[in-house]
């Protein structure tokens, strides 16, 4: 690893509406280094990276790339300077092949036509250079999530990126896919690619990082190496207090069934069967976990349960009543609370304020409305209480949710759903994008809700979350529930294998 910084930030500051997002940040990235960037939600990580990528401009400070001061006015300039970012939500066109996605926007052209032969040679050369490969003709929507991520990495390498920012890259990966990603990252580092690794998973930081920078409230809290610290110390540095992750250490109650799916089949948006003849139930005081790799039917199952997707066959039964399809308000009025997988599509109205988003399910009820009149004072008081209780970092209740970090947007949804008196919680990726302190709080709230008698269906790609909270575990593979395990018979490795080779396991 070369000691010369390929990227250096000096005194970077940025504020929004009077709220300081970054304050005098100094940061160095060396050639061939894997540098982890840690911080709680709202610490300023995303703002800092967006300035490096040209999506935002600093109010003060300087950015140096390869020792030269640069003004990165847009993402195109960032790519020209060798800076690329792979976002948590992949920027691929599902119906395109891997090759088409890689060259999109930078196609080699011969005589006014795309030179696919040249593109194949370039991708093959990248495979030889960096020691990993993809099938250029595979349609990306048919690929496992880990391979889709490789396509994104190839997109960056194809554009000759030397500084690669990975934003929560393991959020939707199995343990086996995570190990594959780490092998790729180490190969890239050996070939002098410098990597900024943004994550909330402290175990992974200790495993893969050469250096660690911790941010807190927009400023640098410390820079250290894995040999100088441990997970607990990093968590304490990020949050400013001791973190004690809790787990479900008692047996589930044998209460009545609050939710049941009976012979449920659901089609995808393209008309294919995404969920096939699924049956299970959730009882009072029980947490049922569903583990699976993204794209195996979890989204369609969750949306059908929430009343957001039509059911092809079967029934959804809530509180002993068969629920009508495509009727989310009926589901909520009968006791459903819902944390959706896609917070931007189904969880929030981005132009609305925090206060308005926190009453989306109850805006027509007292105390927030009387007849046709909305009680603004009650709405704002409710929001202030929830912002304080759930530690939502923002300027105030009337701030638009579109200005919040992803983690704080998730907290707005959680504050709304957990504050209602519900008997059944459908939680799909409830802690995605949250820091360790927020995860601890959400887990504690889920167990408190469970202890009050609510039933919880937890759908998560975080195996530690499933193993820590669930009373029983289902594994979904290609739309079928193919395995069930008690807490005693499940671990990360075995669940990871079931998730990737479910039908083989079933046989």
Secondary structure, 3 states (H helix, E strand, C coil): CEEEEEEEEEEEEEEECCEEEEEEEEEEEEECCEEEEEECCCCCHHHHHHHHCCCCCCCEEEEEECCEEECCCCHHHHHHCCEEEECCCCCCCCCCEHHHHHHCCCCCEECCEECHHHHHHHHHHHHHHHCCCCCCCCEHHHCCHHHHHHHHHHHHHHCCCCEEEEECCCCCCCHHHHHHHHHHHHHHHHCCCEEEEECCCHHHHHHHCCEEEEEECCEEEEEECHHHCCHHHHHHHHHCCCCCCCCCCCCCCCCCEEEEEEEEEEECCCCCEEEEEEEEEEECCCEEEEECCCCCCHHHHHHHHCCCCCCCEEEEEECCEECCCCCHHHHHHCCEEEECCCHHHHHCCCCCEHHHHCCCCCCCCCCCEECCEECHHHHHHHHHHHHHHCCCCCCCCCCEHHHCCHHHHHHHHHHHHHCCCCCEEEEECCCCCCCHHHHHHHHHHHHHHHHCCCEEEEEECCHHHHHHHCCEEEEEECCEEEEEEEHHHCCHHHHHHHHHCHHHHHC
